[in-house]
Amino acid sequence: MAANDSLHLRLADDHAMPWLAQVLGTAPAALALVDSNAVLVGVNDALLRLVGMPRELVLGEFPVNVRDVLRRLRPEGMRDLDRAIVGESVDLPEFFLQVPASVTGKPSSDRLSRGFWVWARAWPLRDAEGTVRYAAILLDDVTERRELEALLVQAQKMEAISTMAGGLAHDVNNILSGVVGYASLLASRLARGSTDHEAAMTILDSADRAANLANQLMTIARRSAPQRVTIDLGDALPRMASLLARLLGSDHPLRLDVAPDLADVDGDRPMLEQVLTNLCLNARDSMPEGGPVSIRARNRRFGSGERRPLANMPSGEYVQLDVVDQGVGMTPEVAARIFEPFFTTKPMGPGTGLGLAVVHGIVKAHRGFIVAVSRPEQGSVFSVYLPRSRQAPTVSVAPVAASVLQPEVIGPLSVLVIDDEAIVRRVLTEMLARLGHQAVAVDGMEPAMDLLMRDRSRFDVLIVDVFLPEKSGLELVEALRRAEFDLPVLVCTGYTSPEVQARVQALPGTLILPKPFNVDVLKAALARIISYAQGGS
């Protein structure tokens, strides 16, 4: 079979072949040619770009034997190449190509030393007598697609974990509502300083720790909404650093390196402080013998065609915050799981496995990205990328406790409680009775609407859970407002997502009552909603 039997041309071969050679030489696909001994004898420009090396090194005085390279790197690839040399067309499974200088005996490029994922196809080239003289190899860099696929799998896994964490936290908060409510009722009835009062306070302390755990799960599920203000990180980071330095201790000196032109970001300052705190504590724990922890802050801009730290990261302007340690580092297997809830390499007791999961949740809630780069015994770098602010700077004012601002409720109230959890209904009824109010508790929308429609003026306050089996509690309140019911409403929720906050803010005479809560918090919330409904702030 002639070499050009499979080539269909309108021009004579002697006119077309130079043009065909130019097409192959300048084609965007990476092509290589090996002889029957698997020695590399030809490459095109795209292959040189793929491996990041000049022609003189690839096709130099000492030719590269591709079979020998594959024997050391990927034996199954060597066998596939041999099949092409003896006459088969072969698709090579995708593999990670990493060629250090020690393998070829030639200087290696940074790209080859780091490695990248490729797909390859090899096929034989025969002479006029049908003898295989060469094998052609087509290579395609599939690193970005592999990264995107890995990110998609990771995102799906994290989304499933987040959904589970959110549902678990919601159920935990409902259970804690009963524990906190009844413990606070007991504490209010017992003499201060007595053994029984101390026992009730211990229950409340333990419940508070459990509620904090539930709040961390909400953050992981990204259902704890950031209260965004524009933050001047150039001013905020030195302030944070002084606190972090004391937290880390003298064995782990903190080094701060902030660019003088650092841009602002839009974020929740306490949440971002938590991110830095968790990352710095993680860095400290990776250096049990001591060592410095560094925080670096720089502006970064990624153009549309520029490679970004994560394949799914949009181009644009960011502030990059790095937390660097010189600790024990991580294997790739560990690094792939560090943001999963409850995954920890620490011994039982010191590590809950929630610190980095909380960091991941906060960063995602800020529309940011986090990347960890680490090698065993070579330390770790955690890089957080936050979108640059497009707004003018604002000042964050610390909130004042509601109990300080609100007056005492005057006179008994008639309260309608709507919650599908029996324990929440019982404890709310008893807490309201303890405060001198009358309560009617129902488990759903239909009985509540029946009571409200019978007598529009019967109730002074409505307390409703956000999640009800047949319909959202917010939908009930929205329906009441459309029907011109103006009674004050407290919306109970175990988490305040951005959607819940926005919908509550749009409803007049409606405020959020976070679960779990004790008698004093309920008392302050009732005072606040009555004041709010009467035109207060």
N, C-alpha and C positions, 0 to 999 in steps of 0.2 A: 504494500500500500504506500503510495507516494505521500510525502510529508504534507502536501497541501490538498489531499483528496477531500478533507473535511472543511476546507476553506473555500468559500464561495465569493468570487470577485468578478466585477465587470471589467476591470483593467487587467492588462497583462501582468503576470507575476512580477516581472522585473521592474515594472512601474509601481506596483502596489506594495511590494514587500518593504521598501524603505519607510513608507508611510505606516504600514502595520507595525514595524519595529518602533517607530516613534510613538504610536498609540500605546503599545505595551509599556514602553519606557516611561511615559508620562501619565499612565493610568492612575487614578486615585487608589486602586486596590494594590496591596503589597504583593509583589510577585518575586519568587526566587527560582533559580534553575540549578539542579544538581546533576552530575554525570552518573554513570552507571555504578561508580564506586561511592556515591553519595557525597562527593566533594562539591562544595559550593563554587559554581562557575559564573553565575550571573544574578544580578538583582536589579530592580528598578528603583526610581527615586522614592516611591511610596514606602518601600521596604526600609530604605535608609532612614526615612523619617520615623518609621514605626519603631526601629531599634535605637534611634538617636545616635547613630554613628556615621562617620564619613566613609565614602567608597574605599579610600585607601586602606582603612583598617579592616573592612569587611572582605574586600578582595585584594589582599596584600600579597606580599612575597610568600607568606606561609598560608596556604588555603585552609579553610575550615572544613573539616569532615563532619557533615551534619549527623551521620550515623553515630559517630563517637560522642558527639554532644548529647544526642538523645539517649544513648546508652546510659550516660551518667545522670541525666535529668529525668527521663521519662521512658523507660524501656519499652512500654507498649507503643509509644510513638515511633520508636525505631523500627518495630515490626511493621507498623502501618506504612512507613516510608519504603521498607523493603518490598512490600506488596506492590507499591506503585512502580518501583524500579523493575520488577519482573513482569509488569503489564496490567495491573489492576488500577481502577480509579477508586480512590479511598477518601472518605470523609472522616477526619480526625475529630474525636470528641473534644469539646472545649477544655482547655487546660491552662494552668497558670505558668506563664513563661518567665522564668527568672534565671539569668545566666551571669554568674559572677565571673570575674576575670580568670579565676583558677580553672575553670572548665575549658575555656578556649585557648588559654595561653596568650591572649591578647588583652589590651585594656578594655574594660567594659564601661558602657555609658551608665549614667545615673538611672536612666529609664530601665535598662536591662537589669541593673543591680537591684532596683526596687521590685521589678516584675510587673506583669500585667496579664490579663486574660485574653486568650486568642482562640479563634476558631480557624481551622485549616482544612484545606482540601488538596490532595496530591493526585496527579495523573501522569501516565507515561507519554513520552514523545518518541515516535518511531521513525526510522529512516525509510528509504524507498523499499528496502527488502523486508520491512516489518520488524526489524530488530530495535529493541528499546535502547536508545542512546542517552536519553535524559529523562528526568522527571521534573515536572513543573509543580510548584507549591504556591498556593494562594492563601494568604493569611489576612484575617480581619480582627482588629482590636475590638473586643466585646466587653471591655472593662466597665464602661459606663452602663451598659445594659445590665450586666451582672450586678453592679452596685444598686441600680434602680430596683431590680428584682429582689435583692436582699433587703433593701429599705422597705419595699412593699410588704414582704413577708413579716419584717420586724414591726412595721406600722400596724398590720393586721393583728399580730400577736399582742402588741401594746394596747390596741383598741379593745380587744377582747378582755385583756387584763383590766383596763380602765373601766369598762362596763361592769365587770365583776366587782371591782373595788368600789365603784359608786353605789351599786346595789347593796353591797355588804355594809358600807358606811351608813346608808339610809336605814337599813334594818337595825344596825347597832345603835343609831341615834334614837330610834323609836323605843328600843329596850332601855336605853339610858334615860329616856324621858321619865319612865316609871321609877327607875332606881334613884335618879336625882330628885324627882318630885317627892317621893315618899321619904327619902333620907332628910330632905330639907324640912318636911313637915315634922318628922320626929325631932330633929334638932331644935326646931322652934318651940316645941312643947316641953323640952327637957331643961333642967337647970344647968346654966353654963358652969363648966368646970367639973360636972359630975362625970362618973365613969360612962354612963349611958350616952351623955352628950358627946363625949370624946369619941365613942364608938360610932355615933352617927356622923360626926365630922370626918372620921377615917373613911367611912363609906363614900362620903362626898368627894374626898380627896382622890380616892381610887377611881371613882366615876369620872372625875375631871381628867385623870390620866387617860382613861379609855376614850373620853370625848376628844382629847388631843390626837389620839391614834386615829379616830374616825375622821378628824379634820385632815390629817395627813393623807388618808385614803382618798378624801375628796380632792385634795390637791393633785394626787396622782391621776385621778379620773378627770382632771381639769374642769371640775365643777365648782371650784372655789375661785370666784371671779376676781381678777386683779382690779384694784382701785387706781386707775392710771392717772399719773400726773407727769409733767415733763421734768426730768431729773438731770441736773448738771453733775455728771459723774466726775468731772475734774475736781469739783468741790466735795462731792459725797464720798468718793473712794478714800481720801486721806482720813476722813472722820471714821469710816467703817474700819479702816486699818488699825487705828489706835485701839479699838475694842478687840479686834481679832488678835492683835499682838499679845494682849493680856490673856486671851483665851488659849492661845497656842503655847505660851510659856517660853522660858528662856532657852530651852533646848531646841526650840524650833523658831529661830528668828524670822520675822516677816519682812520680805523685801517688796517694796512697791515701786512700780515703774509706770507712770502715767504720761501719755503724750500731752504736750502743752496745748494742743489744739483739739483735744478730745471732744467729740460731738455729744449732744444731749440724746437721751432715749426717753421714750414714753413707757412708764412702768409703775408698778406698785413697789414703793421703796422698801417696806418691811419684807415683802416677798423676795426682792432681789438681794437684800441683806441675808436672807435665809439661804439663798443659792450660794453666795460667797462663803457663808459660815460653814455650810455642809461640805463644800468642796475643800475648804482649808482644813477642816477637821479630818476629812478623808485623807488629805495629803499628810497631815501630822501622823495619823495612825499607820501610814505606810512606811514611816521612818522611826521605828521603835528606839533606835540608838541616837536619834536626834538628827537635825539637818534643817536647812533653810526651806521656807515655803515662799514662793514668789507669786505676786499678782502683777500681771502686765495688762495694760489697756491701750488699744490702738484703734484708729479709724481704718476700716477696710472697705474697698469698693471692688465688686466683681462685675465685669462687663458681660454682655450677653454671650460672647464666645469664649469666655475665660473659664477654665476648670475651677470648680468650687469645692469646698471641703466635703460637701454631701451632694450627691447627684440631683436630689430633689430640692435643693436650695435655690430660690429665685435669685437672679442677678439684682444688684442694687447696692445701696450703701448701708454699712453695718458698723456697730461698735463691737470689737472683739475683746473679750475678757479672758485671759489665760490664767489658770492656777497651775503652777509648776512645782513638782517635788522631785527629789532624788532618791525615791524609795525603792521598794522591792519590785515595783512594776507588775505587769499582768501578762499572762499568755493570751493569744488571740481568742481562745475559747472562753476565758473569763471576761475579756473585754467585750465580747459579743453579748454578754448577759448582765452587765453591771447596772443597767437602768431598769431591770425587772424588779417589781416589788418582792420583798422577802428573800431576794438572792443576796448572799453575803459570803465573803471569804473569812470573816472574822469568827473567832470561837464563840460558842454559845454564851450569851450574856451581854458582851459588849456591843454586838451588832444586831440590829433588828432587820436590816436589809431594806429599810425604807428611805434612808438619807438620799441616795442618788436617784431613786425613783421619784421622790418629792422634787428634787432639782429638775429632773426631766419634765415633770408635769408643769412646774412653774415656767420654765423656759418656753415650752410649747404654748402655754396660756398667754405668753407675751409675743407670740408669733415669731419666736426665735428658734435657734438650732444649737445643739451641743454635740461636740465631737471629742472623743478620748483617743489619744495616741500614747501607746505604752509598749514597752518591751521588758521582759523579766530582767531584774537587776539593773535596769537603766532608767528607772523613774517613769513618771507619767505627766502628760500635759492634758488638762481638760480645758477646752476652748468653747466659750459661749459666744454666740453671734446674735446680737440684738439689733433689730432695725433702727436706723437712725431716726431721731425725732424730726417731724416736719412742722412742729408747732413752736410757738413762743414759750419761753420758760414760765412755769407757774410755781407757786409756793404751796407746799403741802402743810396743812394745819392739823396738828394732832387732835383727835376727837376727844370730847369731854364726856365723861360717864353720864349715861342717860338719867341715872338716879339723882345726879346733882342738878340737872337742868329741869327735871319735871316736878310739878307739884304733887302733893298727895291727892288720891282720888277721894272726892267728897261724896258720901252717901253710898248706899249699896247699888250695885249694877245687876241687871238681868242679862246673862251671857248665854249665847247659843254656841255650843261646841260641836264641831263636825270633824270626826276623825274615824278612820276605819279600824284603828288599833284599840282593842278594848282596854288595855292597860293605860293607854294615853288618856282615853276618855275618863277612866276612873280617877286617875291621879289629878287631872285638870279639875274635875268636879270637886274633889276634896281640897285642892289648893285654893280654888275660888271661894269655897265655903269658909275656909280658914281666914280668908281676907274679908269676909263679911258679904260676899256676893252670892246671888242665886244663879244656878247653872242648870241648863238642860243640855244633855249630850246625846247626839245621834250619830249613826255610823255611815251616813251617805247623803247623797244629793237629794234624793226624792223626799225622805222625811223632813229634811231641812227646809226645802221649798214649801212643803205642805204647812209647816209651822209658820213660816214667814208670810205666806199668802193669807193665812187665816187672820192674822193680826199684825199689821205692818208696824205697829208701835210697841209691840210686846218686849222686844229685846233692845238693849242699849249698845251691846257690843257683840260682834261675831268673831269667833276664833275658828279658823278653818285650816286643815292641812293641805299642802300643795298637791299631794298625791292621794287621790281617791280612786277606788276601783273603776267606777263608771265614767268619771270625768274629772278633769283637773279642778282643784279648789279655786284656782285663778279664773277658770271659765265661769264658775258659779258667781264669783264677785263681779266679773265683767257683765254677766247677765243681770245681776242686781242693780248695777249702776245704770244699765240701759233702761231698766224698769223704774228708775228714779228712787231706789232705796238708798238712803244716805247714811245708814248706820255705820259707825266706825268698824273697821275690820283689822284683825291681826292675822297675818298669814304665817302659819308655822311651816318650817322647812329645815331639814337636816343639812341642806347646802343651798347657797345662794349663787346660782349660775347667772351669767350675764342676762340670759333671757328672763329669768324670774325677776331679777332686779329691775329690768326695763319695764316689764309688765306691771309690777307693783308701783313703780314711780308714775306710771301713766294713769293709775287709778286713784281718784281723790279719796281722802280719808282712809288710806290703807297703808299699813306698815308691816315690816317683816319681824317675826319673833323666831330667832334661831333655836333649834333643838340641839341638845337638851337644855332645860332651864329650871331654876329653882324658884321658890316662893318669892324671894326678893326681886328676882329678874321679872317674874310675871307681874308683880305689883308695880314696878317701874314702867313696864310696857303698857299696862292698862292706863296708868296716869298719863303716859305720853300720848297714847292714841286719843284719849278724851280731850287733852289739851289741843292736839293736832286738829281734831274734828271741830273744835270750838274756835278755830282760827289762830291757834298758837303755832309755834315752830317746832 
